Amino acid sequence: MYFYTCLHAAVATRLAELRRDTERGDSPVPTAVIIFGLVAVAMAVTALALTKANNWMNAIPNNTAP
């Protein structure tokens, strides 16, 4: 029974500390939104570069596909 009493006291103390500490960092949601935006921009840039490269390669006279 002594173990459970100590465990309860430790958990209660830790929870009280966590409730008292209001500055616990940034939420993961804005970070996920920023990462999603960066991935979308990277995909758009890659698609644009691929399109430009394909158009440039197709503009070469006597072009044969490998």
KADAKA-V897720 format. One record per residue. N is the residue number from 1. RES is the residue in three letters. SS is DSSP state (a for helix, b for strand, c for the rest). Layout:
<<N,RES,SS> <N,RES,SS>>
//
This chain:
<<1,MET,c> <2,TYR,a> <3,PHE,a> <4,TYR,a> <5,THR,a> <6,CYS,a> <7,LEU,a> <8,HIS,a> <9,ALA,a> <10,ALA,a> <11,VAL,a> <12,ALA,a> <13,THR,a> <14,ARG,a> <15,LEU,a> <16,ALA,a> <17,GLU,a> <18,LEU,a> <19,ARG,a> <20,ARG,a> <21,ASP,c> <22,THR,c> <23,GLU,c> <24,ARG,c> <25,GLY,c> <26,ASP,c> <27,SER,c> <28,PRO,a> <29,VAL,a> <30,PRO,a> <31,THR,a> <32,ALA,a> <33,VAL,a> <34,ILE,a> <35,ILE,a> <36,PHE,a> <37,GLY,a> <38,LEU,a> <39,VAL,a> <40,ALA,a> <41,VAL,a> <42,ALA,a> <43,MET,a> <44,ALA,a> <45,VAL,a> <46,THR,a> <47,ALA,a> <48,LEU,a> <49,ALA,a> <50,LEU,a> <51,THR,a> <52,LYS,a> <53,ALA,a> <54,ASN,a> <55,ASN,a> <56,TRP,a> <57,MET,a> <58,ASN,a> <59,ALA,c> <60,ILE,c> <61,PRO,c> <62,ASN,c> <63,ASN,c> <64,THR,c> <65,ALA,c> <66,PRO,c>>
//
